[in-house]
Amino acid sequence: LEHGGGPGSLQANFEGALGREALSAMARSAEVLITLANAADSAQRYDDMKSYMKERVELPGAGALSTEERDMFSSAFKGAVSCRRVAVRVASNVEHQEAAEGRSETASLAAGYRSKVEAELQGICQEVVGETGLLQTILLPNAEPGEATVFLLKMQADYYRYMAEFQTGNQQAEATACANAAYTTAMNEALHLSEGHPVRLGLALNFSVFLHEVMLDTPGAQSIAKMALESAEASLKGQPGEDSVRLTMQLLQDNLTLWDQE
């Protein structure tokens, strides 16, 4: 569920109009940072957007993120990692294909590029879930119980999952264990939300994908997805529900159909 934006150069125009010195003089208030992040989002400049949102989180005295700011924070980092996750998969496929066809030099070049992007991906994930990451040090300790905590725990688990996708050996095992623990904690916290709550459903979707793709536990993934889908349908009782809820329910159903065919 990508949070995208149209093309443009709103960020450049905004900063050009105010001037970098003017922005510095304004001490980057929360309002200014959110305005810049929105501009970067519209321009699909997600590395810039995440920098602005990171600055907003770390801003002294600015308080907890609002729901809108929390969504922007998530969208910024997701946009920054999504293109790199795709690049890692493409480079890995090229590496294996070239090696299989005996072109070792080209395979080596692809491996080098894959390693470069993996390092970028690792760095972004560490900004979120590292020992000094934003979730561990600021956001989770100050989150209100319920929706906010579930949202952030889900995000924590997702970023450990992203690391587990490309790491190997002990690092992969550690990232996998951390992701599993965060998903499990989030699922327990989500019991306080309604069965049809979009955050609870999104958590169930991502946890089931993690179980299937990383843990290779297809029965466990099917159980989580089926339970979430049936509970949401019962909760809605024939009501249309939010578009995001219906979309997540459809993704859960699509996954169940695919996994049944494996």
Secondary structure, 3 states (H helix, E strand, C coil): CCCCCCCCCHHHHHHHHHCHHHHHHCCCCHHHHHHHHHHHHHCCCHHHHHHHHHHHHHCCCCCCCCHHHHHHHHHHHHHHHHHHHHHHHHHHHHHHHHHHCCCHHHHHHHHHHHHHHHHHHHHHHHHHHCCCCHHHHHHCCCCCCCHHHHHHHHHHHHHHHHHHHHCCHHHHHHHHHHHHHHHHHHHHHHHHCCCCCHHHHHHHHHHHHHHHHCCCCHHHHHHHHHHHHHHHHHHHCCCCCCHHHHHHHHHHHHHHHHHHCC
